[in-house]
Amino acid sequence: MVSLKFYRHIQSSISKKERELRIAGAHRPIVKPDTDNYIKSTLDGLNGLLWEDDNQIVKIVAEKYYSDHPRVEIEVEEVNEDGNT
């Protein structure tokens, strides 16, 4: 199972109030790139590093946020044959 959090840069051209809403997570990115594009490029880039191939992944949780420190946070959990982590 892979959990991905994508943190996008906050534009400098927005109001102070809007900036606070974005930092707090009340307003989240609904602009391109699409979340699925982030997922695909990230998972493909980690082939051979975190897993042999991303076809091993059985569950994905992905979210987009705003931040002053753009980054990607990745959590990987092994899923047992009974489906539990």
GICORCOR-V188023 format. One record per residue. N is the residue number from 1. SS is DSSP state (A for helix, B for strand, O for the rest). OMEGA is omega in whole degrees, -180 to 180 (none if undefined). NEAR is the number of other ideal C-beta (glycine too) atoms within 8 Angstrom. Layout:
N&SS&OMEGA&NEAR / N&SS&OMEGA&NEAR
This chain:
1&O&180&12 / 2&B&174&11 / 3&B&-177&11 / 4&B&173&14 / 5&B&-179&9 / 6&B&-179&12 / 7&B&-179&12 / 8&B&176&10 / 9&B&176&6 / 10&O&180&11 / 11&O&180&5 / 12&O&-175&4 / 13&O&-179&3 / 14&O&-179&8 / 15&O&178&5 / 16&A&180&5 / 17&A&179&6 / 18&A&178&9 / 19&A&179&10 / 20&A&178&8 / 21&A&179&9 / 22&A&178&13 / 23&A&-179&10 / 24&A&-179&6 / 25&O&179&8 / 26&O&174&5 / 27&O&-177&7 / 28&O&-179&9 / 29&O&174&7 / 30&O&-179&3 / 31&O&177&3 / 32&O&2&4 / 33&O&179&5 / 34&O&179&6 / 35&A&-179&10 / 36&A&176&6 / 37&A&175&9 / 38&A&-178&14 / 39&A&-175&11 / 40&A&-177&8 / 41&A&180&8 / 42&A&-178&12 / 43&A&178&12 / 44&A&-180&8 / 45&A&-179&7 / 46&O&175&11 / 47&B&-180&10 / 48&O&178&4 / 49&O&180&6 / 50&O&179&5 / 51&B&180&10 / 52&O&179&5 / 53&O&-177&6 / 54&A&174&9 / 55&A&177&4 / 56&A&-177&7 / 57&O&-178&10 / 58&O&179&5 / 59&O&179&7 / 60&B&172&10 / 61&B&-177&8 / 62&B&-179&11 / 63&B&175&9 / 64&B&178&10 / 65&B&169&11 / 66&B&178&12 / 67&B&171&11 / 68&O&-179&4 / 69&O&-179&5 / 70&O&-178&6 / 71&B&171&6 / 72&B&175&9 / 73&B&-175&7 / 74&B&173&10 / 75&B&180&6 / 76&B&177&9 / 77&O&176&7 / 78&O&178&6 / 79&O&178&9 / 80&O&-180&7 / 81&O&178&3 / 82&O&177&4 / 83&O&180&5 / 84&O&178&5 / 85&O&none&6
